[in-house]
Amino acid sequence: MCAIFGLIDYNRVFTTKQREKLLKVLSKECEIRGTDATGFAFNTREHLTIYKRPLAAHKLHLHLKDDANIIMGHTRMATQGDKSDNRNNHPFSGKIGGMEFALAHNGVLQNDFKLRAEMNLPSTPIETDSYIAVQLLENSNVINSDSIAKMAEKVLGSFVFTILDDKNNMYFVKGDNPLVLYHYENYGFYVYASTKEILDRALTKLGLFALPHTEIRAMCGDVIRIDSKGKLTCTQFETTNLNAWDYRCYMSRRYWREDENEKQETSEISQLKAFATSIGILEDDIDMLLDYGYDPATIEELLYYPGDFYEGMYELLGYDYCGEL
């Protein structure tokens, strides 16, 4: 369970120091979804820059140039690829002719080796499953909503991708992992993160949450493009591959489905259980909440606050929760 986050300051309403502070607060809130590595991508007059390190966000010091106003970020919980090899960390760089782009991914892809073999894509020292998305885009020889949609239709697994090209076009590729995007239209900027709880906490700490803003509802199957002037357009990709991998893509949530009279566990639930055990919560407790009808996204939010998680468990069992963790 990694996190994506970032800022699209298309009206340049913030100073460089204010952007750095916003991203520092936001990235630290994202640590709850991963502390193995942290990375950023942004454009300057010279080139597209990717700055990443195998460090938790609070240990990474971001220094932006004055003209870097659109910044893409990622905090990583490593599932494939050694974090100490910085090539395995997000964002990843890609090139098509003379054009550069950066890509970050939250989720798990299952068919990266198969696609590389079937499409005769070059071998790579990068071990992370996410990198196949970069290779597919490079193979298409163009970066636009159509080529990105075709990439999303080929990969098998769970995902949200963010892609930043060297013309400051930002793309959001909404699979069945979470994404929350706010538009502060009166001021001229967008800000985003993996979950509403992370984004709201960061914006509250920054004093921005109370300002008027609207949520851009990204649905599973959307490719959202925001250009350097803040103009938003949206197209769709076919989600058959998501459904084929025991997913049901509806209202950006994944649930259980019956398959030959057996309950198949989605990779999201596997990630959820791995996260739960890492903070001392039993897999059986996750199974109990699922059986009672809680969806994975709700359980994930409860895990951010273990007291709320166990309060919910006690209510299900008919007991009063009075303990402190």
RODO-2510 file (C-alpha; in nm, 4 decimals, decimal comma):
residues 325
     n   res          X          Y          Z
     1     m     0,0000     0,0000     0,0000
     2     c     0,2015     0,2919    -0,1321
     3     a     0,0788     0,6491    -0,1541
     4     i     0,0663     0,9004    -0,4349
     5     f     0,0380     1,2731    -0,3728
     6     g     0,1175     1,6036    -0,5343
     7     l     0,0454     1,9626    -0,6275
     8     i    -0,0573     2,1281    -0,9539
     9     d    -0,0068     2,4997    -0,8888
    10     y    -0,1070     2,6191    -1,2347
    11     n    -0,1676     2,9809    -1,1273
    12     r     0,1580     2,9868    -0,9309
    13     v    -0,0261     3,1004    -0,6229
    14     f     0,2378     2,9579    -0,3876
    15     t     0,5970     3,0671    -0,3373
    16     t     0,8686     2,8067    -0,3721
    17     k     0,9007     2,7761     0,0062
    18     q     0,5240     2,7362     0,0415
    19     r     0,5241     2,4556    -0,2149
    20     e     0,8054     2,2829    -0,0301
    21     k     0,6166     2,3116     0,2984
    22     l     0,2929     2,1824     0,1454
    23     l     0,4712     1,8803    -0,0010
    24     k     0,6621     1,8154     0,3196
    25     v     0,3414     1,8047     0,5238
    26     l     0,1572     1,5998     0,2629
    27     s     0,4390     1,3479     0,2177
    28     k     0,4706     1,2983     0,5936
    29     e     0,0988     1,2216     0,6145
    30     c     0,1509     0,9674     0,3361
    31     e     0,4065     0,7788     0,5451
    32     i     0,1192     0,5807     0,6912
    33     r     0,1068     0,3981     0,3574
    34     g     0,4791     0,3499     0,3115
    35     t     0,8168     0,4499     0,4563
    36     d     1,0555     0,2408     0,2446
    37     a     1,1246     0,5179    -0,0072
    38     t     1,0072     0,8643    -0,1086
    39     g     1,0278     1,0337    -0,4460
    40     f     0,9296     1,3449    -0,6401
    41     a     0,9126     1,4466    -1,0063
    42     f     0,8883     1,8037    -1,1364
    43     n     0,9823     2,0185    -1,4336
    44     t     1,2154     2,3153    -1,4444
    45     r     1,3202     2,5268    -1,7407
    46     e     1,6113     2,2900    -1,7933
    47     h     1,4533     1,9445    -1,7765
    48     l     1,2302     1,6958    -1,5971
    49     t     1,3826     1,6130    -1,2586
    50     i     1,3243     1,2977    -1,0531
    51     y     1,4477     1,3073    -0,6952
    52     k     1,4038     0,9895    -0,4908
    53     r     1,5761     0,8133    -0,2052
    54     p     1,5225     0,4937     0,0005
    55     l     1,4121     0,7056     0,2965
    56     a     1,0912     0,7820     0,4815
    57     a     0,9351     1,1130     0,3789
    58     h     1,0242     1,2954     0,6999
    59     k     1,3935     1,2201     0,6361
    60     l     1,3938     1,3483     0,2791
    61     h     1,4594     1,7167     0,2161
    62     l     1,3026     1,8523    -0,1016
    63     h     1,4489     2,1640    -0,2598
    64     l     1,2527     2,3051    -0,5521
    65     k     1,3536     2,5638    -0,8066
    66     d     1,1304     2,8664    -0,8403
    67     d     0,9797     2,7466    -1,1690
    68     a     0,8836     2,4003    -1,0394
    69     n     0,5093     2,4460    -0,9865
    70     i     0,3735     2,0997    -1,0716
    71     i     0,5090     1,8257    -0,8478
    72     m     0,4299     1,4542    -0,8390
    73     g     0,5120     1,2534    -0,5263
    74     h     0,5187     0,8942    -0,4011
    75     t     0,5841     0,7144    -0,0728
    76     r     0,6632     0,3464    -0,1075
    77     m     0,5893     0,0276     0,0806
    78     a     0,8128    -0,2153    -0,1088
    79     t     0,6472    -0,5322    -0,2392
    80     q     0,8840    -0,6150    -0,5259
    81     g     1,2324    -0,4803    -0,5857
    82     d     1,4924    -0,3996    -0,3203
    83     k     1,4376    -0,0467    -0,1903
    84     s     1,8111     0,0016    -0,1330
    85     d     1,8578    -0,0057    -0,5107
    86     n     1,7173     0,3378    -0,5867
    87     r     1,6305     0,2337    -0,9413
    88     n     1,3450     0,0283    -0,7924
    89     n     1,1841     0,3296    -0,6254
    90     h     0,9197     0,5662    -0,7638
    91     p     0,8813     0,7779    -0,9699
    92     f     1,0374     0,6095    -1,2733
    93     s     1,1736     0,7942    -1,5724
    94     g     1,0807     0,7257    -1,9340
    95     k     1,1771     0,8665    -2,2728
    96     i     1,0073     0,8790    -2,6110
    97     g     1,2304     1,0398    -2,8668
    98     g     1,3343     1,3699    -2,7160
    99     m     1,0438     1,3777    -2,4675
   100     e     1,0737     1,2719    -2,1041
   101     f     0,8101     1,1608    -1,8563
   102     a     0,7864     1,0315    -1,4996
   103     l     0,5509     0,7635    -1,3698
   104     a     0,4456     0,6612    -1,0187
   105     h     0,2215     0,3692    -0,9237
   106     n     0,0173     0,2598    -0,6248
   107     g    -0,0819    -0,1063    -0,6447
   108     v     0,0501    -0,4421    -0,7597
   109     l     0,0852    -0,5623    -1,1199
   110     q     0,0781    -0,9350    -1,1922
   111     n     0,1751    -0,9720    -1,5588
   112     d     0,4903    -0,7630    -1,5973
   113     f     0,7139    -1,0592    -1,6893
   114     k     0,4533    -1,1983    -1,9276
   115     l     0,4061    -0,8659    -2,1077
   116     r     0,7795    -0,8129    -2,1383
   117     a     0,8160    -1,1522    -2,3036
   118     e     0,5054    -1,1300    -2,5264
   119     m     0,5881    -0,7822    -2,6548
   120     n     0,9623    -0,8417    -2,6823
   121     l     1,0361    -0,5504    -2,4501
   122     p     1,3959    -0,5078    -2,3353
   123     s     1,5165    -0,6626    -2,0120
   124     t     1,5810    -0,4186    -1,7312
   125     p     1,7731    -0,4123    -1,4025
   126     i     1,4657    -0,2506    -1,2431
   127     e     1,2900    -0,5204    -1,0405
   128     t     0,9712    -0,3330    -0,9555
   129     d     0,6533    -0,4585    -1,1257
   130     s     0,5441    -0,0984    -1,1901
   131     y     0,8194    -0,0385    -1,4441
   132     i     0,6343    -0,2379    -1,7116
   133     a     0,3972     0,0610    -1,7436
   134     v     0,6926     0,2809    -1,8409
   135     q     0,8080     0,0283    -2,0985
   136     l     0,4602    -0,0027    -2,2489
   137     l     0,4373     0,3746    -2,2884
   138     e     0,7840     0,3947    -2,4417
   139     n     0,6842     0,1186    -2,6820
   140     s     0,3805     0,3217    -2,7939
   141     n     0,6113     0,6079    -2,9036
   142     v     0,3726     0,8759    -2,7745
   143     i     0,2391     1,0086    -2,4445
   144     n    -0,1257     1,1091    -2,4550
   145     s    -0,4560     0,9932    -2,3112
   146     d    -0,4997     0,7269    -2,5799
   147     s    -0,1595     0,5647    -2,5337
   148     i    -0,2012     0,5757    -2,1559
   149     a    -0,5447     0,4117    -2,1825
   150     k    -0,3959     0,1315    -2,3955
   151     m    -0,1254     0,0770    -2,1347
   152     a    -0,3874     0,0570    -1,8587
   153     e    -0,5821    -0,2016    -2,0584
   154     k    -0,2758    -0,4273    -2,0887
   155     v    -0,1590    -0,4438    -1,7293
   156     l    -0,3189    -0,6952    -1,4950
   157     g    -0,3585    -0,6149    -1,1284
   158     s    -0,4442    -0,3178    -0,9097
   159     f    -0,3359     0,0363    -0,9822
   160     v    -0,3530     0,4082    -0,9821
   161     f    -0,0854     0,5670    -1,1995
   162     t     0,0272     0,9279    -1,2087
   163     i     0,2274     1,0435    -1,5086
   164     l     0,3993     1,3789    -1,5567
   165     d     0,5454     1,4715    -1,8955
   166     d     0,8065     1,7368    -1,9659
   167     k     0,5378     1,9803    -2,0860
   168     n     0,3778     1,9809    -1,7388
   169     n     0,0795     1,7693    -1,8384
   170     m    -0,0283     1,5531    -1,5452
   171     y    -0,2235     1,2317    -1,6024
   172     f    -0,4167     1,0318    -1,3433
   173     v    -0,4973     0,6736    -1,4436
   174     k    -0,7682     0,5533    -1,2069
   175     g    -0,7845     0,1794    -1,1654
   176     d    -0,9307     0,0272    -0,8529
   177     n    -0,6897     0,1800    -0,6016
   178     p    -0,7852     0,4999    -0,4194
   179     l    -0,7309     0,8555    -0,5418
   180     v    -0,8635     1,1869    -0,4090
   181     l    -0,8206     1,5074    -0,6103
   182     y    -0,9261     1,8552    -0,4931
   183     h    -0,9519     2,1661    -0,7107
   184     y    -0,9105     2,5092    -0,5513
   185     e    -1,0490     2,6874    -0,8562
   186     n    -1,0726     3,0311    -0,6915
   187     y    -0,6984     3,0223    -0,6301
   188     g    -0,5697     2,8178    -0,9221
   189     f    -0,4319     2,4888    -0,7947
   190     y    -0,5081     2,1183    -0,7534
   191     v    -0,3809     1,8945    -0,4773
   192     y    -0,4160     1,5175    -0,4512
   193     a    -0,3344     1,2101    -0,2414
   194     s    -0,4284     0,8448    -0,2188
   195     t    -0,7004     0,8883     0,0438
   196     k    -0,9326     1,1579     0,1697
   197     e    -0,8113     1,1129     0,5268
   198     i    -0,4490     1,1765     0,4309
   199     l    -0,5344     1,4764     0,2153
   200     d    -0,7745     1,6344     0,4639
   201     r    -0,5297     1,5995     0,7533
   202     a    -0,2493     1,7589     0,5542
   203     l    -0,4645     2,0458     0,4276
   204     t    -0,6011     2,1093     0,7756
   205     k    -0,2478     2,1345     0,9155
   206     l    -0,1609     2,3756     0,6352
   207     g    -0,4702     2,5896     0,6929
   208     l    -0,5999     2,5177     0,3419
   209     f    -0,8865     2,2807     0,4068
   210     a    -1,1281     2,5581     0,5057
   211     l    -1,0771     2,7383     0,1749
   212     p    -1,3480     2,6710    -0,0859
   213     h    -1,2652     2,3714    -0,3028
   214     t    -1,4349     2,0904    -0,4934
   215     e    -1,3536     1,7222    -0,5174
   216     i    -1,2919     1,5879    -0,8671
   217     r    -1,4544     1,2447    -0,8593
   218     a    -1,2233     1,0029    -1,0361
   219     m    -1,3952     0,6771    -1,1289
   220     c    -1,2397     0,3429    -1,2070
   221     g    -1,1569     0,3483    -1,5780
   222     d    -1,0833     0,7226    -1,5986
   223     v    -0,7768     0,8842    -1,7528
   224     i    -0,7737     1,2420    -1,6245
   225     r    -0,5420     1,4924    -1,7901
   226     i    -0,4633     1,8305    -1,6348
   227     d    -0,2489     2,0558    -1,8501
   228     s    -0,0056     2,3259    -1,7425
   229     k    -0,2865     2,5858    -1,7447
   230     g    -0,5142     2,3802    -1,5197
   231     k    -0,7550     2,2610    -1,7903
   232     l    -0,8988     1,9191    -1,7063
   233     t    -1,0155     1,6603    -1,9587
   234     c    -1,1231     1,3034    -1,8954
   235     t    -1,1355     0,9919    -2,1134
   236     q    -1,1922     0,6267    -2,0262
   237     f    -1,0190     0,2932    -2,0669
   238     e    -1,1687    -0,0556    -2,0744
   239     t    -1,1565    -0,2205    -1,7303
   240     t    -1,1995    -0,5800    -1,8452
   241     n    -0,8519    -0,6735    -1,7224
   242     l    -0,9381    -0,5534    -1,3755
   243     n    -1,2490    -0,7699    -1,3686
   244     a    -1,0605    -1,0645    -1,5185
   245     w    -0,8251    -1,0646    -1,2212
   246     d    -1,1060    -1,1273    -0,9714
   247     y    -1,1846    -0,7580    -0,9320
   248     r    -1,5140    -0,5796    -0,9549
   249     c    -1,4580    -0,2183    -1,0458
   250     y    -1,7491    -0,0147    -0,9124
   251     m    -1,7411     0,3273    -0,7476
   252     s    -1,3651     0,2890    -0,7055
   253     r    -1,4052     0,0060    -0,4562
   254     r    -1,3019    -0,3599    -0,4696
   255     y    -1,4965    -0,6332    -0,3008
   256     w    -1,5127    -1,0098    -0,2777
   257     r    -1,6665    -1,2060    -0,5609
   258     e    -1,7816    -1,5670    -0,5857
   259     d    -1,5799    -1,7755    -0,8306
   260     e    -1,6647    -2,1431    -0,8638
   261     n    -1,8167    -2,1358    -0,5146
   262     e    -1,4923    -2,0135    -0,3568
   263     k    -1,4034    -1,6685    -0,2288
   264     q    -1,0971    -1,5441    -0,4091
   265     e    -0,8831    -1,2962    -0,2242
   266     t    -0,7911    -0,9848    -0,4220
   267     s    -0,4371    -0,8541    -0,4094
   268     e    -0,5724    -0,5473    -0,2272
   269     i    -0,6896    -0,7666     0,0598
   270     s    -0,3512    -0,9412     0,0653
   271     q    -0,1845    -0,6001     0,0932
   272     l    -0,4371    -0,4994     0,3577
   273     k    -0,3540    -0,8044     0,5681
   274     a     0,0196    -0,7477     0,5288
   275     f    -0,0228    -0,3919     0,6521
   276     a    -0,2453    -0,5065     0,9404
   277     t     0,0028    -0,7649     1,0639
   278     s     0,2837    -0,5092     1,0429
   279     i     0,1017    -0,3000     1,3068
   280     g     0,0001    -0,5960     1,5227
   281     i    -0,3524    -0,6705     1,3976
   282     l    -0,4489    -1,0280     1,3141
   283     e    -0,5509    -1,1411     0,9649
   284     d    -0,8526    -1,3126     1,1257
   285     d    -0,9757    -0,9720     1,2404
   286     i    -0,9605    -0,8451     0,8826
   287     d    -1,1542    -1,1524     0,7654
   288     m    -1,4200    -1,0904     1,0308
   289     l    -1,4804    -0,7332     0,9166
   290     l    -1,4981    -0,8474     0,5535
   291     d    -1,7530    -1,1131     0,6486
   292     y    -1,9612    -0,8460     0,8206
   293     g    -1,9724    -0,6462     0,4986
   294     y    -1,6983    -0,3886     0,5517
   295     d    -1,5298    -0,3018     0,2215
   296     p    -1,1470    -0,3007     0,2022
   297     a    -1,1204     0,0767     0,1695
   298     t    -1,3166     0,1294     0,4943
   299     i    -1,1023    -0,1261     0,6767
   300     e    -0,7889     0,0426     0,5488
   301     e    -0,9005     0,3746     0,6918
   302     l    -0,9753     0,2088     1,0279
   303     l    -0,6223     0,0675     1,0349
   304     y    -0,4820     0,4187     1,0336
   305     y    -0,6412     0,4584     1,3766
   306     p    -0,6052     0,1270     1,5674
   307     g    -0,8297     0,2535     1,8475
   308     d    -1,1155     0,3017     1,5998
   309     f    -1,0389    -0,0392     1,4475
   310     y    -1,0738    -0,2231     1,7756
   311     e    -1,3737    -0,0150     1,8783
   312     g    -1,5428    -0,1386     1,5603
   313     m    -1,4416    -0,4954     1,6365
   314     y    -1,5840    -0,4772     1,9886
   315     e    -1,9115    -0,3335     1,8616
   316     l    -1,9455    -0,6278     1,6211
   317     l    -1,8899    -0,8698     1,9072
   318     g    -2,1380    -0,6898     2,1296
   319     y    -1,8867    -0,5579     2,3834
   320     d    -1,8075    -0,2072     2,5045
   321     y    -1,4636    -0,0881     2,4034
   322     c    -1,2919     0,0963     2,6884
   323     g    -0,9247     0,0306     2,6301
   324     e    -0,6462     0,2518     2,5080
   325     l    -0,3789     0,1517     2,2617
***
